[in-house]
Amino acid sequence: MQANIVPDTSLSELTQAHATLKRSFRSGKLRDISYRKLQLAQLAYLLQDNYIAFQESLARDFGKHPLEANIGETGVVFERTLDAINNLDKWLASEDLSHETNPMFSGFKPTLFKQSRGPVMIIGPFNAPILLTLQPLMGAIAAGCPAIIKPSDLTIHTSSLIHTLVHKYLDSDCYRVVMGGVEQVTALLQLKWSSICYTGGAQVGKIVALAAAKQMTHVTLELGGKCPVILDSNVDIDTAARRILWGKMINAGQVCISPDYVLTPRHIQDKFITSLKKAWNEFFPDGALKSPDTGGIINDRHFYRVLSMLQHTKGEIVIGGNADVKRRKLEVTVVKDVQPGDSLLDDEIFGPILAVVPVSDVDEALEYIEGNPEPLAVYVFSQDEAFKTKVRENTISGSLIYNDTFFQLNVAQLPVTGIGASGYGYQGGKYAFETFIHQRPSMDVPVEAEPHLSIRYPPYTQTTYDV
Ligand code: NAD
């Protein structure tokens, strides 16, 4: 199925959609767990029936390889949606805390109810347009929240397909897709939401957070940044190089947790480059430009932004460097001897360039990371437990992965989360559900308890409250 391009949603349509969602929430139909399970099942069918159409749309938008479309997007949401259906009763069960409290309170039914927050908004980026809209949508459905999704305006084929299919498979009174960009997001931000889940760049993240603050709206910000790799000399360098290069080539480096630069002991820099070359030749026997496994850069603006970073580097290009302007494709490229202050160390690269930064020791690496905004992920390659612990204790980042890159996204039980400059809140699997749930504390104090409570009323007769 190839969806027609869906035009931008008008502002009046968008306001009407918001009103419909609010009405549906008030109607109480989303409180019914079997309704939620049915919508989740519909979401699973949407993904199962149309994964090939999604592969095609992603290829059309920016040349994403079908395997990456499947194992990185539709497959992940499909699997986690089934997981949500199977676990929803457990996830929604209220928690009786009477056995954990002070015995004085156990008779007062201390309970956490799992309550839907209300209508929510989901804003997605271009680089994984299915995963980063439909996974939060899965969470919203499971949590009983009606949702508006605003997918990226840069992936017009995939966003149009999402629009068409969500309205075809799901209840349009509760789940709507808004097409468009700045104008639509600006208008959506004027409306009152119970929660906003935003995934994208930090600049827009700030706009979203400021608008949400004006309405006291709960927000999840999944942002980007520069994810460093720290390489120890006590390492299997061929394996490390292969895993780092793989993490870099996925989606042509357009992934929030892509390894951005490698802090490498100076004395092993050349050995590391040799291992990277070996891996590069294995991955791309006919060259990276000819390889069908690497995609293109999303649009001209980003393509020339990435090329400009490369043109201005004072480092030495040692692998790749060639570009195909027509297909907006750049070879997976490695630059060595990159120094602090270099064009490659300014902003998130978000393209297929790996900067290798030589350092004297781990302390210099840690100091460099500490002097920069908190990354979404820190990667450490080492066989030395003391080295690994030292990095863990002396860095702050959303996640911390030892001896691999990128793979954390495949583990549903591990949340995707940032800290500081890389965002806040948790996403992925059950966390996508929890984001949209209010854990509502409750007690029910029986009249019969009154004699035991008299001590709390004035006039006070005691100075301590001994039980
Ligand atoms: P972006 O910030 O340009 O766009 C994200 C969304 O915001 C899009 O839907 C877009 O239409 C909308 N938007 C753009 N400009 C806007 C404006 N001025 N006002 C209101 N809305 C606006 O991000 P992108 O380029 O699509 O995505 C790349 C970024 O997302 C990278 O920084 C990457 O690291 C980050 N990202 C983070 C995660 C994560 O889980 N932490 C995952 C994927 C991508």
Residues whose N, C-alpha, C, O or C-beta is under 5 A from the ligand:
A	BS01	NAD	I123 G124 P125 F126 K150 P151 S152 D153 G180 G181 V182 V185 T186 T199 G200 G201 A202 V204 E222 L223 G224 G225 V255 C256 V416 S422
